[in-house]
Amino acid sequence: MGNGLACMPSKGSDGGVGSKGKRGWSSRSQRKMSAEEELMHRRALAVAIQQHQLSQRFEGSLSRRIDGGGGGSMSRRIGNTSSRRRDLPDSLTNGKQAPIFLENLETKKIILVHGEGFGAWCWYKTMSLLEEAGLNPIALDLTGSGIDHNDANRITTLEEYSKPLMNYLESLAEDEKVILVGHSCGGASISYALERYPKKITKAVFVSATMVKDGQRPFDVFSEEVTCISRRVLARVAVLVYGNGKDKPPTGLAFDKQQIKGLYFNQSPSKDIALAAVSMRPIPLAPIMEKLSLTAENYGAVRRFFVQALDDRMLSPDVQEKLVRDNPPNGVFKIKGSDHCPFFSKPQSLNKILLEIAQI
């Protein structure tokens, strides 16, 4: 759990790999993962990590020559989000990493929380980059995700879905703090954590995520996209899962692995798309349909930052802007050329943003 290799399933694991059924992904948690499927997942992740480590120096040098930023053009807004956008300082855009003063950091621990269908495995590039900078990134599998053995169809609340994150925060020493980073629907889990454990969290970072308001459901954020993505397209991409039988309410949502490329991975490398294809699992439906209760005393006491992905087709830039307007954070960062998954498509840019936030 505490390092990149912990994202890989151990021998005998039965979670973390999804297979495509007639109309979409079937729930891997409903049966044991075959030895062949487990081996495929382990090999895919191992190869992806190895390729990333071998090519990182070359890609960083190339991106500095091309766009001067190591993976994408960035801009930011700090403080009042209604202020005029300012460019990142030269230290973050001319290919030279700004000095990192680890002794001045409030915490070195950065907890990475995945979005719907993903697992701890999706953060492998981010973990490698943060570790190289001297920080301590930890990627968690939420309940029924990644290699967690629980059946996603049995998850009925956001609290249950977020339990691994809650357990981790509960285990921290009284004076220990962390930075939370949530992607996509993982924004709901870190929002829930802010309300539960505000004194253990120094900052929260929403990466193209569901930064909901009090009384809002994560699903409400994505419902905004119905005007941008036709219902016919959504019907081809997303399939309801009836884990308790067709005569009962749906329990999950699955994505077709071919159709999903255009929504989630339109700028991501093919090796990462392949990794996602053998690793993504259906989404438990109940947690994203639950209204959050957030208070100014708890949720509002922690500094929040939002990272916008400007080529995101799953959560469009317009919807991301609306989230920022409706629930203003302390700072906004933007990554040009990033799809819904900047940890795949623009890992260097995301890393620079996370390093800067850690030092704010």
N, C-alpha and C positions, 0 to 999 in steps of 0.2 A: 504493500500500500504506500510505502514511503519512498519508492523510487520507480524509475521507468520499467525495470524488469518485473516489478510487482504487478504490472498491468498484464503480464502474460499468464495464461492459465497453467496451473500445475497439472501434473499427470493425474488423469481421472476426473478433471473438472468437467462439469456438464452445463456450463453457462457461457455466454459471450459470443456464440456464433449463431447466426440466423440463416435459414435456407429459404429459398423462394418456392412458394407453392404455386397453385394455378393462377392466383391473382395477386400474390404478394408474398411477404415474408411469413413463414410459420413460426410460432413461438418455440424457441429452442428449449425454454425452461419446462415445456410440457413433457419432454422425454430426455433420455440421456443423450449426450453428444457422442456421436460415433468417433472411434479412434481416428478415422481418416479426416473427419471434419475438425477435430481438435488439433491434429497435426497441421492441417491447412492453415488454421488461424495462427498457431504458434509460429509457423514458418513465415507467414505473411508479415506478422509484426516484427519478427527478428530481422527479416530482410529489409523492411522499411527503416528500422532503427539503424541498421548497419549502413544502408545507402545514405541516410541523412547525415550520419556522423562522417562518412567518407567525403561527401560532396559539400558539406556545410561551408568549409573554408573557401572552396572554389566558387560556390554560389554567392557567398557574401561578397567576394571580390568582384564578381561579375555584376551583381546588382548595384554595387557602389559606382561602377563605371556607367551603368545604364541609367539609373534613376537617382543615384546619389543618396539612397536611403537604406540599402540592404533589404529590399523586399517590398517596396511600395512607398508612394508619396503619402505623407501624413500631415495633418494639421490638428490644432487643438483649441479648446476654449477652457479656461480655468476660471473658477469663481462664478460670477453671474452668467448663466448660460445665454442670456439675451444680449450679451455684449458682442462686439464685432469679433469675428474669428481671427486668430493670430496664427502665423506660421510657427512651426516648431523652431527652436533656436538652432543655429548652425551646427552646434555640437551633436545634434541628433539627425541632421539631414545631409551632412557632407561626407558620410561614410565613416566618421570617427565616433566611436561610442563615447558618450559623456562619462566623465569619471564617476565611479561608483564608490561611495563612502560607506562601506558596510558598518563601520563603527557608529555611524549616525542613524542607522535605520532603527525604527521602533520595533520591527520584527523582520526576521529573515524567512519566516514560514509563509508560503503562499499555497493556499488550498485551491486546487483546480476542480471545478464541478462541471461535469459534462451536461449536454443538452439531451433532448429526446432521441431515443434510439441509440445513442452513443454510449461509451464507457470510458474508463480511465485511459484506455489505449489511445484515444484520439489526441491526447496531449503529449505524445512522445517527443515531438520536436520542441515544444515549449519547455518541457521538463529538461531536456538536454541543454537548451540555451540558458535557462535560469540557473541550472547547476553550474555551468561554466562561469557564470557571473558571480558565483559564490553564495547564491541563495539556496533555500531549502524547499523546493516545490514538492507537493504531495497531491497525487491525483486519486480521487475516490470513485468507486463504483457505487452508484445509488442502488436502492433495492430493486431487484429484477433487471439490472443493467450490467453490461460488461460480463464479468465472470461470476457475478453474484448468482447463487443457485435458486433464489426465490422465483416463483412463478409470477410474471408481471400481471397475469389475469386475476391474481388474488390481492392486488394492491388496491385499497379502497380510499386512502386518504393521502394528502400531501405529507403529513407527518410520518406515515409509514414509509412512503417513497424516499423521504429525506433522512431516514433514521441513521444511515451510516455517517452522514455529516453531523447530525446532532450528537451521536455517540462520540465522535472525534472531538467536537468542541467541549463536550462534557468532561472528557478525559484530560483536558489541558489543566496545567497548574493554575492557581488562582491569579497569578500576576502575568500569565503568558497570553500573548495576543497573536492573531494571524491576520493575513489579508485573504479575503475570499474573492475568487474569480469564477463567475458563472457564465456559461454559454447557452444561448437560446432559452429553452424552457428551464434550464438550470438556474435562470434568474429567479424563478419562483422559489426554488429551494434555498438560495442564499438570502432572499428577502425574508423567508420564514426564519432562517437562522439569525438574521439581524434582530428580529423581534424577540427571539428566544434568548440569545446570548450577546447582547450589544456590547457588554464590557470585555468580551473576549475577541472582538473583531475591531481592528483599527481602520480598515478601509474595505469597501466592497466594489468590485469591478464587474460591470455588466457588458459582456461581449456580444453585441447584436442579440441582446437577451430580453426576456420578458420582465422589464422593470415596472412591475404593476403598482397601482395605488391601493390604498385601503379600500376593501370591498370589491376589488376587481379580480377576475379570474384570469389565469394565464391564457386560456382559450380566447378571451376577449381580445387580446393583442393580435392573435393570428386571424381572428374574424375580420379585422380591418383589411386583411389582404384579399378578401373575397371580391372587392372592387378591382383589384389589380390582377388577380388570377381567376380565370373563369371557373365556374363550378364544374364544367365538363372536364377541364384539365385536372382539377383537384380530385375528381372521381376516378380518373385514370391513375393518379399518383398514390392516393391514400385509400386504404381499404379498412373498414371496420372489422375488428376481431371480436367474435362472440365466444369467449372462453368458457362460458357457463351454459352454452346452448343458444340456438337461434331464438328460442322463446323467452330469453332473458335479455336484459339490457346489454349493450356492447361493453366490453371490458378493456379494449385496447384499440390502437391504431397502428397499422402496418403500412410501409411504403414499398412500392415496386422498385427494385434495385436499378432497373434501367431508367425508369421515368424520373427517379429522384436526382439523377445527375444534373439535370438542367436547373433544379431548384436549389440544391445544396452545394454542388461541386462544380459550378460553371467555370471556375478559375483554378481549380485544384489539380495537382499533378495526378497522372493516371495511376501511379503506384499507391497513392493515398485513397483514391476512389476504389481501387481493388481491395485495399485493406478494409475499407468501410463495408464493401459488399459482403465480405465473409464475417464481419464482426457486429454489424448493427442488429438490434433486436426490436421487436414491436414495443410501442409506447403504452404504458398503462394510462387509461383514459381518465380515471377518477381524479388524479392529482391536478391535471390541467383544467378540470372543470370546477375546482374548488375555489371559493372566494377567500381571499386572504384578509386577515384582520391585522392591520399595521398601525402602530401608534407613533406619535411624534416623540414620546419619551424614550422609546426603545429603537425602533426602526429609524426614526429621524435623527437619532443621536450619533449615528455612524456616517462618516464621509463616504459618499458614493461617486463613482465615475462611470461614464458610459463610453464604450468604444463602438463607433459606427463603421459598418462595412458598406462601402459605397457601390459595390456591384452585387449586392445581396438580392437574390430573387425570391428567397423564402420570406424574409422580413425586409420589405423594401426600405430604401432610404427615407421615403416620405413617412412611413410608419415609425421608423426609428426617430425621426425628428419630432413626431407627435408625442412619442414616449418621453422625450427630453423636455418638451414644452409642458406636458401635463404633470410631470413629476420631476422637476429640475434637480439634476445632480450637482455636485461640486465642480465637476469638470467634464468636458466632452472631447474625445479624440476621434479622428476620422482616418480611415485607411482607404486610399484609392486603389482600385483594382482588386479588392478583396471580395470573395463570395461570402456565403453565410458561414463559412468555416475558415477564418483567418489563420487558425493554427495549422491548417494545411496550405492555404493559398498564399499567405503573407506572414510566415512565422517570424521572420526577422523584424518586421514592422511591429507586430504584436509584442514581441519580446522587448523592444525598445520602449514601447508605451508602458508595459508592466514595470520595467526598471525605473522609468521616470516616476510613475505613481508611487512606487515603493519608497522613493526618496522625497516625496512631497510632505 
